[in-house]
Amino acid sequence: MADKMLTFLNPGEGGRISRVSGRDDVRQYLSNLGFVAGTEVTVVSQLAGNLILNVKDARIAIDQGMARRIYVEEELA
């Protein structure tokens, strides 16, 4: 299954993180928030490009720029 950017998912959709791109400091920042390969993530809502996500039993808001660095294998409904 091909991976796609997290920003292409609609609210209620989710998947397993396949990779996180970007500079080392950006990847470390996202890792600290819980966005690591193999972790399940679900889009709760999307407004003006910003996303609220469920990841590791927490709700986290990130902007579209950060979300574009997260790739998922879509598998959760």
GUVO-80992 format. One record per residue: x, y, z of N, C-alpha, C in turn; chain; residue number from 1; residue in one letter. Coordinates in nm, 2 decimals. Each point is the difference from the previous one (the first is absolute). Example, Ala and Ser with C-alpha at 12.3 -4.5 7.8 and 13.67 -1.06 7.14 Angstrom:
1.32,-0.57,0.78,-0.09,0.12,0.00,0.09,0.12,0.00,A,1,A
-0.04,0.11,-0.07,0.09,0.11,0.00,-0.08,0.11,0.08,A,2,S
//
This chain:
0.08,-0.12,0.00,-0.08,0.12,0.00,0.09,0.12,0.00,A,1,M
-0.03,0.10,-0.09,0.08,0.12,0.00,-0.03,0.09,0.11,A,2,A
0.10,0.07,0.05,-0.03,0.10,0.11,-0.04,0.13,-0.06,A,3,D
-0.07,0.08,0.08,-0.04,0.13,-0.05,0.02,0.10,0.12,A,4,K
0.00,0.13,-0.03,0.01,0.10,0.10,-0.12,0.00,0.09,A,5,M
0.03,0.03,0.12,-0.11,0.01,0.10,-0.11,0.10,-0.04,A,6,L
0.05,0.11,-0.07,-0.10,0.10,-0.03,-0.10,-0.04,-0.10,A,7,T
0.02,-0.12,-0.07,-0.10,-0.05,-0.09,-0.11,-0.08,0.06,A,8,F
0.01,-0.02,0.13,-0.11,-0.08,0.08,-0.11,0.10,0.04,A,9,L
-0.12,-0.05,0.00,-0.12,0.08,0.05,-0.02,-0.03,0.14,A,10,N
-0.08,0.08,0.07,-0.03,-0.02,0.14,-0.07,-0.14,0.01,A,11,P
0.04,-0.08,0.10,-0.05,-0.13,0.03,0.09,-0.11,-0.07,A,12,G
0.09,0.04,-0.09,0.09,-0.10,-0.06,0.13,0.00,0.07,A,13,E
0.07,-0.11,-0.01,0.13,-0.01,0.06,0.08,-0.11,-0.06,A,14,G
0.12,-0.02,0.06,0.09,-0.10,-0.06,0.12,-0.02,0.09,A,15,G
0.09,-0.07,-0.04,0.13,-0.03,0.07,0.11,0.09,-0.06,A,16,R
0.07,0.07,0.08,0.11,0.08,-0.05,0.10,-0.09,-0.06,A,17,I
0.03,0.04,-0.13,0.11,-0.08,-0.07,0.13,0.07,0.01,A,18,S
0.00,0.13,-0.01,0.13,0.08,0.01,-0.03,0.14,0.04,A,19,R
0.10,0.07,0.05,0.00,0.14,0.02,0.12,0.06,-0.07,A,20,V
-0.03,0.11,-0.08,0.11,0.06,-0.08,0.03,0.13,0.07,A,21,S
0.11,0.06,-0.06,0.04,0.14,0.05,0.14,-0.01,0.06,A,22,G
0.04,0.12,0.05,0.13,0.01,0.06,0.00,-0.08,0.13,A,23,R
0.12,-0.02,0.05,0.01,-0.08,0.13,-0.07,0.07,0.11,A,24,D
0.00,0.13,0.02,-0.06,0.07,0.11,-0.16,-0.01,-0.02,A,25,D
-0.05,0.00,-0.12,-0.14,-0.01,-0.02,-0.05,-0.14,0.03,A,26,V
0.08,-0.10,-0.05,-0.04,-0.14,0.03,0.01,-0.03,0.15,A,27,R
0.10,0.06,0.07,0.01,-0.02,0.15,-0.12,0.06,0.07,A,28,Q
-0.04,0.12,-0.05,-0.12,0.07,0.06,-0.12,-0.08,-0.01,A,29,Y
-0.03,-0.05,-0.13,-0.12,-0.09,-0.02,0.01,-0.13,0.08,A,30,L
0.12,-0.05,0.01,0.02,-0.12,0.08,-0.04,0.02,0.14,A,31,S
0.04,0.11,0.06,-0.03,0.04,0.14,-0.15,0.01,0.02,A,32,N
-0.07,0.04,-0.11,-0.15,0.01,0.01,-0.06,-0.14,-0.01,A,33,L
0.07,-0.10,-0.04,-0.05,-0.14,-0.02,-0.02,-0.04,-0.14,A,34,G
0.05,0.08,-0.10,-0.01,-0.04,-0.14,0.12,-0.08,-0.04,A,35,F
0.00,-0.13,0.02,0.11,-0.09,-0.04,-0.06,-0.11,-0.08,A,36,V
0.09,-0.05,-0.09,-0.04,-0.11,-0.09,-0.07,-0.12,0.08,A,37,A
-0.11,-0.05,-0.05,-0.06,-0.11,0.06,-0.12,0.04,0.09,A,38,G
-0.01,0.13,0.04,-0.10,0.05,0.09,-0.13,0.02,-0.08,A,39,T
-0.11,-0.03,0.06,-0.13,0.03,-0.07,-0.04,0.14,0.03,A,40,E
-0.06,0.07,-0.10,-0.04,0.14,0.01,-0.14,0.01,-0.06,A,41,V
-0.09,0.08,0.05,-0.13,0.02,-0.05,-0.02,0.15,-0.01,A,42,T
-0.06,0.05,-0.11,-0.03,0.14,-0.01,-0.14,0.03,0.07,A,43,V
0.00,0.09,0.10,-0.12,0.03,0.07,-0.07,0.11,-0.07,A,44,V
0.07,0.11,-0.03,-0.06,0.11,-0.08,0.10,0.07,-0.08,A,45,S
-0.05,0.08,-0.09,0.09,0.08,-0.09,-0.06,0.13,-0.02,A,46,Q
0.07,0.11,0.03,-0.05,0.13,-0.02,0.11,0.10,-0.05,A,47,L
-0.03,0.06,-0.11,0.10,0.09,-0.06,0.14,-0.06,-0.02,A,48,A
0.01,-0.13,-0.03,0.13,-0.06,-0.01,0.06,-0.06,0.12,A,49,G
-0.05,0.04,0.12,0.05,-0.05,0.12,-0.08,-0.13,0.04,A,50,N
0.07,-0.09,0.06,-0.06,-0.13,0.03,0.01,-0.03,0.15,A,51,L
-0.11,-0.06,0.05,0.00,-0.06,0.13,0.00,-0.15,-0.02,A,52,I
0.10,-0.06,0.07,0.02,-0.14,-0.03,0.00,-0.08,0.13,A,53,L
-0.04,-0.13,0.00,0.01,-0.09,0.11,0.13,-0.08,-0.03,A,54,N
0.09,0.00,0.09,0.12,-0.08,-0.01,0.04,-0.04,0.14,A,55,V
0.03,-0.12,0.02,0.04,-0.06,0.13,-0.09,0.05,0.12,A,56,K
-0.14,-0.01,-0.02,-0.10,0.04,0.10,0.01,0.14,0.04,A,57,D
0.05,0.09,-0.09,0.00,0.14,0.02,-0.05,0.07,-0.12,A,58,A
-0.06,0.12,0.02,-0.04,0.09,-0.11,0.10,0.11,-0.02,A,59,R
0.05,0.01,-0.12,0.11,0.09,-0.03,-0.04,0.08,-0.12,A,60,I
0.02,0.14,0.01,-0.02,0.08,-0.11,0.13,0.04,-0.07,A,61,A
0.00,-0.01,-0.13,0.12,0.04,-0.08,-0.05,0.07,-0.12,A,62,I
0.09,0.09,-0.05,-0.03,0.07,-0.12,0.02,-0.08,-0.13,A,63,D
-0.04,0.05,-0.11,0.01,-0.08,-0.12,0.14,-0.02,-0.04,A,64,Q
0.09,0.09,0.02,0.14,-0.01,-0.03,0.06,-0.12,0.07,A,65,G
-0.03,-0.02,0.12,0.05,-0.12,0.08,-0.07,-0.13,-0.05,A,66,M
-0.13,0.01,-0.03,-0.07,-0.11,-0.04,0.05,-0.06,-0.13,A,67,A
0.05,0.09,-0.09,0.05,-0.04,-0.13,0.13,-0.09,0.02,A,68,R
0.06,0.00,0.11,0.12,-0.07,0.02,-0.03,-0.15,0.05,A,69,R
-0.13,-0.02,0.03,-0.04,-0.13,0.06,-0.07,-0.08,-0.11,A,70,I
0.05,-0.12,-0.03,-0.06,-0.09,-0.10,-0.06,-0.12,0.07,A,71,Y
-0.12,-0.04,-0.05,-0.07,-0.11,0.07,-0.04,-0.11,-0.11,A,72,V
-0.01,-0.12,0.05,-0.06,-0.10,-0.08,-0.15,-0.01,0.04,A,73,E
-0.09,0.04,-0.08,-0.14,0.01,0.04,-0.05,-0.14,0.02,A,74,E
-0.05,-0.02,0.12,-0.06,-0.14,0.03,-0.11,0.01,0.10,A,75,E
-0.01,0.11,0.08,-0.10,0.01,0.10,-0.12,0.07,-0.05,A,76,L
-0.11,-0.03,0.05,-0.13,0.07,-0.04,-0.06,0.07,0.12,A,77,A
//
